[in-house]
Amino acid sequence: MKVEIWSDVMCPFCYIGKRRFENALDKFDFKDKIEVTWKSFLLNPDLETDPDISIDQYLADKKGWTLDYAQKLNQQVTAMAAEVGLTYNFDKAKVANSIKAHRFSHFAKKHNKGIEAEEALFKAYFTDGKNIDDNGTLIELGVQMGLDATQIEQMLLNNTYAEEVKQDLIMAQNYGIQGVPFFVFDNKYAISGAQPPQVFEQTIAKAFNEWQQNNNQMALETIEGASCGTDSNC
C-alpha cells in the first residue's frame, strides 16, 4: 500500500510528523507491505537564502511579530520535537531556499535513498544548522548516504529533477494541499499536520485493511462457454 507524504525541509512540523508517522508504522504488523514516498512542497519558493539572519528574526520580519514572540514560538516547537526524540537548534538554523534540497531528495529517491535523504535534510536543517541551499552541504550529505559526489554535483549544476519537483507541486495543488505535512494513504485517506500517533495508527490500519481486501479480490468478468468443472460430468 502506498503512503505519499508532502513536506518541506524548512517545516518544523514536517520533521515531527515524520517521526510520529514512523513510530506509528513501527507498531503496525504489516509495515513491510507499506511503500512510503516523499513528495515536494514549497512553503516559500521565492525565499532568498541568507545564512547571516537567524530563523527567529526571519519569522519576526515575515510575520510582523516581535523577535521575542518568534523566539517563544520556536521554543514551544522545540519542546514538541523533543517529545519524539528530535533536537531542534533554531539558534543555529540557516535561512535557506529549499528547492535544491527537494531536487537532491528526488535524486536520492532514484537511487533508492529517498527516505534516508529526507531524514538527512531535516537533521541538517533543524539540528546541525547546515545550509541546505549550499551545493557542498548537499554533496556531503549524499556522500554520507553512499551516493556519488560527482553525480550530485552535476545534478545540482544542471538543474536536474526540477521537473519532478514541479510535478509534485501540481499533484499537491490537485489534492488541494495548502499546508504540510500532508499524508495520503492509498489515494483514499489523508492526514493534515503532525497529528498524534494514534491518529496515524488508526488511519494506517483502516487504509491497509481496505487495500488488502481490494487486492485479495480476484473477481473476473467471465464470458461463459462449454467447459468442464468440479460439478460437471466431464
C-alpha positions as CSV (number, residue, x, y, z in Angstrom):
1,M,0.0,0.0,0.0
2,K,1.3,3.4,-0.9
3,V,1.7,6.3,1.5
4,E,2.7,9.6,0.0
5,I,3.9,12.5,2.2
6,W,4.2,16.1,1.1
7,S,6.6,18.2,3.1
8,D,9.1,21.0,3.0
9,V,12.6,20.7,4.6
10,M,12.1,24.1,6.4
11,C,8.8,23.0,8.0
12,P,9.4,22.1,11.7
13,F,6.1,20.2,11.9
14,C,7.1,18.0,9.0
15,Y,10.0,16.5,10.8
16,I,7.8,16.0,13.9
17,G,5.1,14.5,11.7
18,K,7.7,12.2,10.1
19,R,8.7,10.8,13.4
20,R,5.2,10.4,14.7
21,F,4.2,8.6,11.5
22,E,7.3,6.3,11.7
23,N,6.6,5.5,15.3
24,A,3.0,4.5,14.4
25,L,4.2,2.5,11.4
26,D,6.8,0.6,13.6
27,K,3.8,-0.7,15.6
28,F,2.0,-1.9,12.5
29,D,2.2,-5.7,12.0
30,F,2.3,-5.4,8.2
31,K,4.7,-2.5,7.9
32,D,6.7,-4.4,5.3
33,K,3.7,-4.0,3.0
34,I,3.7,-0.2,3.2
35,E,5.5,1.8,0.5
36,V,6.4,5.3,1.6
37,T,7.1,8.1,-0.9
38,W,8.1,11.6,-0.1
39,K,6.8,14.5,-2.2
40,S,8.0,18.1,-2.6
41,F,6.1,21.1,-1.3
42,L,7.5,24.7,-1.3
43,L,6.3,26.9,1.6
44,N,8.3,29.9,0.2
45,P,9.6,29.2,-3.3
46,D,10.9,32.8,-3.6
47,L,12.8,32.8,-0.3
48,E,16.3,34.2,-0.7
49,T,18.9,32.3,1.2
50,D,20.6,34.3,3.9
51,P,22.8,32.4,6.4
52,D,23.5,35.6,8.3
53,I,20.0,36.1,9.6
54,S,18.5,34.0,12.4
55,I,15.3,31.9,11.9
56,D,13.8,33.9,14.8
57,Q,14.5,37.2,13.0
58,Y,13.3,35.9,9.7
59,L,10.0,34.8,11.1
60,A,9.6,38.1,13.0
61,D,10.2,40.1,9.9
62,K,8.0,37.9,7.7
63,K,5.0,37.6,10.0
64,G,5.3,41.1,11.6
65,W,6.0,39.6,15.0
66,T,8.3,40.8,17.7
67,L,11.6,38.9,18.0
68,D,10.6,37.8,21.5
69,Y,7.4,36.3,20.2
70,A,9.1,34.5,17.4
71,Q,11.6,33.0,19.9
72,K,8.9,31.9,22.2
73,L,7.0,30.1,19.4
74,N,10.2,28.3,18.3
75,Q,10.9,27.3,21.9
76,Q,7.4,25.7,22.0
77,V,8.1,23.8,18.8
78,T,11.5,22.7,20.1
79,A,9.7,21.2,23.1
80,M,7.3,19.4,20.9
81,A,10.1,18.0,18.8
82,A,11.9,16.8,22.0
83,E,8.8,14.7,22.8
84,V,9.6,12.5,19.8
85,G,13.3,12.4,20.4
86,L,14.3,15.2,18.0
87,T,16.7,18.0,18.8
88,Y,15.9,21.4,17.3
89,N,18.6,24.1,17.4
90,F,16.8,27.2,15.9
91,D,19.7,29.4,17.1
92,K,21.9,27.5,14.5
93,A,19.4,27.1,11.7
94,K,20.2,28.8,8.4
95,V,17.5,30.7,6.4
96,A,17.7,28.8,3.1
97,N,15.6,28.3,0.0
98,S,14.7,24.6,-0.2
99,I,14.3,24.0,-3.9
100,K,17.8,22.5,-4.3
101,A,17.1,20.2,-1.3
102,H,14.0,18.9,-3.0
103,R,15.9,18.2,-6.2
104,F,18.5,16.4,-4.1
105,S,15.7,14.3,-2.5
106,H,14.4,13.3,-5.9
107,F,18.0,12.3,-7.0
108,A,18.3,10.2,-3.8
109,K,14.9,8.6,-4.5
110,K,16.1,7.5,-7.9
111,H,18.9,5.7,-6.1
112,N,16.6,4.1,-3.5
113,K,17.7,6.5,-0.8
114,G,14.7,8.8,-0.7
115,I,13.7,8.2,2.9
116,E,17.3,8.5,4.0
117,A,17.6,11.8,2.2
118,E,14.6,13.3,3.9
119,E,15.9,12.3,7.4
120,A,19.4,13.7,6.5
121,L,17.9,17.0,5.2
122,F,15.7,17.5,8.2
123,K,18.6,16.8,10.6
124,A,21.0,19.1,8.7
125,Y,18.5,22.0,8.8
126,F,17.0,21.7,12.3
127,T,19.7,20.0,14.3
128,D,23.1,20.7,12.7
129,G,22.5,24.2,11.4
130,K,23.7,23.5,7.9
131,N,22.8,25.5,4.8
132,I,20.6,23.2,2.7
133,D,20.8,25.5,-0.3
134,D,24.6,25.0,-0.4
135,N,26.0,22.6,-3.0
136,G,28.8,21.5,-0.7
137,T,26.3,20.7,2.1
138,L,24.1,18.5,-0.2
139,I,27.2,16.7,-1.7
140,E,28.4,16.0,1.8
141,L,25.0,14.6,2.8
142,G,24.8,12.5,-0.3
143,V,28.3,11.0,0.2
144,Q,27.4,10.1,3.7
145,M,24.5,8.1,2.3
146,G,26.7,6.3,-0.2
147,L,25.8,8.5,-3.2
148,D,28.3,9.6,-5.8
149,A,29.7,13.1,-5.2
150,T,30.3,13.9,-8.9
151,Q,26.8,12.8,-9.9
152,I,25.3,15.0,-7.2
153,E,27.4,18.0,-8.3
154,Q,26.3,17.6,-11.9
155,M,22.7,17.2,-10.9
156,L,22.8,20.4,-8.9
157,L,24.6,22.4,-11.7
158,N,22.3,21.2,-14.4
159,N,19.1,21.9,-12.5
160,T,18.1,18.2,-12.9
161,Y,14.9,17.0,-11.2
162,A,13.4,20.4,-11.3
163,E,10.6,18.9,-13.3
164,E,10.0,16.2,-10.7
165,V,9.6,18.9,-8.1
166,K,7.2,20.7,-10.3
167,Q,5.1,17.6,-10.8
168,D,4.8,17.1,-7.0
169,L,3.6,20.7,-6.6
170,I,1.0,20.2,-9.3
171,M,-0.2,17.0,-7.6
172,A,-0.4,18.8,-4.3
173,Q,-2.5,21.5,-6.0
174,N,-4.8,18.9,-7.4
175,Y,-5.3,17.4,-4.0
176,G,-6.0,20.9,-2.6
177,I,-3.0,20.7,-0.2
178,Q,-2.3,24.1,1.4
179,G,-0.1,23.1,4.2
180,V,2.4,20.4,5.2
181,P,3.0,17.8,6.4
182,F,0.2,16.1,4.4
183,F,-0.1,12.3,4.3
184,V,-2.1,10.5,1.6
185,F,-2.9,6.8,2.3
186,D,-3.7,4.6,-0.8
187,N,-5.2,7.7,-2.6
188,K,-8.2,7.4,-0.3
189,Y,-7.5,8.9,3.1
190,A,-5.4,11.9,4.2
191,I,-3.9,13.4,7.4
192,S,-3.0,17.0,7.5
193,G,-0.4,18.1,10.0
194,A,1.7,16.4,12.7
195,Q,-1.2,14.6,14.3
196,P,-0.9,12.5,17.4
197,P,0.5,8.9,16.9
198,Q,-2.9,7.2,17.5
199,V,-4.4,9.1,14.5
200,F,-1.6,7.7,12.3
201,E,-2.1,4.2,13.8
202,Q,-5.8,4.2,13.1
203,T,-5.5,5.6,9.6
204,I,-2.8,3.2,8.6
205,A,-4.8,0.2,9.8
206,K,-8.0,1.4,8.2
207,A,-6.5,2.2,4.8
208,F,-4.5,-1.1,4.8
209,N,-7.5,-3.3,5.7
210,E,-9.4,-1.8,2.8
211,W,-6.4,-2.1,0.5
212,Q,-5.8,-5.7,1.5
213,Q,-9.5,-6.6,0.9
214,N,-9.4,-5.0,-2.6
215,N,-6.2,-6.7,-3.5
216,N,-7.4,-10.1,-2.3
217,Q,-10.4,-10.0,-4.6
218,M,-9.6,-11.8,-7.8
219,A,-13.0,-11.4,-9.4
220,L,-13.0,-11.6,-13.2
221,E,-15.6,-10.7,-15.8
222,T,-16.1,-14.0,-17.5
223,I,-17.7,-14.9,-20.8
224,E,-19.2,-18.4,-20.2
225,G,-18.9,-21.3,-22.6
226,A,-18.8,-25.0,-22.8
227,S,-16.3,-26.3,-20.2
228,C,-15.6,-28.9,-17.6
229,G,-15.9,-28.0,-13.9
230,T,-15.9,-29.7,-10.5
231,D,-19.7,-30.2,-10.7
232,S,-19.8,-31.3,-14.3
233,N,-19.8,-34.8,-15.9
234,C,-16.5,-34.4,-17.7
